Amino acid sequence: MTVPSSIVVLTGAGVSAESGLSTFRDKDGIWAQVDYREVATPQGFARNPAKVHDFYNWRRRNMANVHPNAAHFALARLEREFRGNFLLVTQNIDELHERAGSQKLIHMHGEHAKALCASCKARRPWREDLSIELACPDCGAVGSMRPDVVWFGEMPYRMDEIYVALSGCNLFVSIGTSGTVYPAAGFVSEARATGAHTVELNLEPSNGCSLFSEARHGPATKMVPEFVDELLSATF
Ligand code: OAD
C-alpha cells in the first residue's frame, strides 16, 4: 500500500456487532425479525407510527447498555494520529463512534439521539421516547415528530461532502458492511475511479468484495486495530 494522504472510512453495523448491537442482514439480524417495510420506510410510518416509535424507542433506550469496542477506539485513534485528511462516514445510527472519540464523522443514515419534525423539518438532539402524542417544540405540530433516521426511499445526509471526500481520497476503507444498500455500497467504485487504494475489513466477503483492491476477513475488534497500527506505522 502506498502511504495515503487522505483517508475515507465507511462503517456499517458489523463495527458495532461486538458491542452487542445486532446487524441487519446476518442470519439472526434485525431484518430477519422485523419487516423493514413496516419500520424503515415513510409508508410504514404513515400506516403505523406507534409501531415505528416502539421499534426506535427500544433501540434508543438500549444505547445505555452498550459501549464502544476496540474497533471504534482504533478509528478514533486513527483520526487523532493521522496527519492527512480524514473522514469517517457511518451508516450506523448508534453513537458508539463519537463515544469512542471520533469527531470527523458523518452519520449518513441519521442518529438515534436526534428527532426530526416531519412538518417543519427541524432536527434536534433527542434522548426521550418519541410518540404520536408529542408536539414539535419548534412548530407545535402534533404527531409529526419522528426518529431522525434515513428510511428506505429517503436521501441520506451530507452526500455532497461525502462525494467530495471520496473524490480526493487515496485510501478508502470499508468496515463491517454487507455492501447491499446504496449509495454507501457505491462508495468503493467512486474511490476506485479516482485511483484510491480500497480495502474491505469484514467478518466475511461482502457483496461487493471483488471491487476492493484488498480484503481482510475477521472480527472488527481484531482486524481494525491491526489495520490502524499498520497504517500509522507506515505513515510516520
Ligand atoms: P448489514 O447487516 O447488511 O451487514 C453487516 C455486515 O457486517 C455483514 O457483512 C457481516 O458479515 C459483517 N459483520 C458482522 N459481524 C461482524 C464483526 N464482528 N466484525 C466485522 N464485520 C462483521 O449492515 P449494513 O451493511 O450496515 O439502513 O446495512 C446497511 C444499512 O441497511 C443500514 O444502515 C440500515 C440497513 O437497512 C437503514 O435502516 C436505512
Boltz pocket constraint, residues with backbone or C-beta under 6 A from the ligand:
constraints:
  - pocket:
      binder: B
      contacts: [[A, 11], [A, 12], [A, 13], [A, 14], [A, 15], [A, 17], [A, 18], [A, 23], [A, 24], [A, 25], [A, 26], [A, 29], [A, 40], [A, 91], [A, 92], [A, 109], [A, 150], [A, 151], [A, 152], [A, 175], [A, 176], [A, 177], [A, 178], [A, 179], [A, 180], [A, 181], [A, 201], [A, 202], [A, 203], [A, 204], [A, 205], [A, 206], [A, 218], [A, 219], [A, 220], [A, 221]]
      max_distance: 6.0
